[in-house]
Amino acid sequence: MEILLSEIQKALSKGEKVVLSGFGTFKSVIVNDKAVVYPRTKEKKIVKAHRVARFTPGRSLKKSVR
């Protein structure tokens, strides 16, 4: 399991998409700059653009969860 997860992590860091048939798809997307407010201090800051990992479940995974 650790090897599988490390390979997915390597592919995502390169910007590649990982498709696991019947399970889902992992991909890396870019999130644009956005303004945020810290609730405790009410301080406003800008979070710079960055990449994040996204997962889209496959049809058979969605069906088995229902």
N, C-alpha and C positions, 0 to 999 in steps of 0.2 A: 504494500500500500504506500509506503514511504517513497519508493522508487517512482511509482505512478504519479504521486503528487509533486515530486521534484521535477519530473519531466513536463508536467502541465505548467508548473511555475516557470521553467526555462523557456517554454514556447511563448507564454504570455509576456515575459520580459522582452522577447524579441518582437512582440507585436503580432504574433501569429494566432490563428484561431484553432482551437482543439475541439474536435467533434468526437464524442463517444456515442456510437450508434445505439439507439434505444434508451440512452440515459439523458444526454443533453449536450449543450455546446458552451464552452468557455471562450470568452474573447476579451480583448483589452480595448477599452475605449478612452477617449480623451474628454475630460471634463473641463469646460471653459472657466475663466476667472469668475468668481462670484463673491458678492458681499455677504458677510455673516455678522450676526450680533451675538455676543456671548451673553447668555441669560443672567448670569450672576453679576457681572460688572456692567452690563449694558454697553460694552465697548464694541465699536464697529471696526471690522477688519476686512481685508480682501484676501481670499484664498486664491493663490495662483493656479493656473491651469496645470493639470496633472493627469496621469493615466490611472485607471482603476480596472479591476477585473469584474466582469459581469458573467452571470450564468443564466442560460435559458434552458429550462427543462424540456426534454423530448416528449413526444406524444405518449409513448408507453409509460414513462415515469409519471406523467400527469394522471393517466388513466389508473395506474396502480395505487396512487395516493388517494384518489376519490374513493 
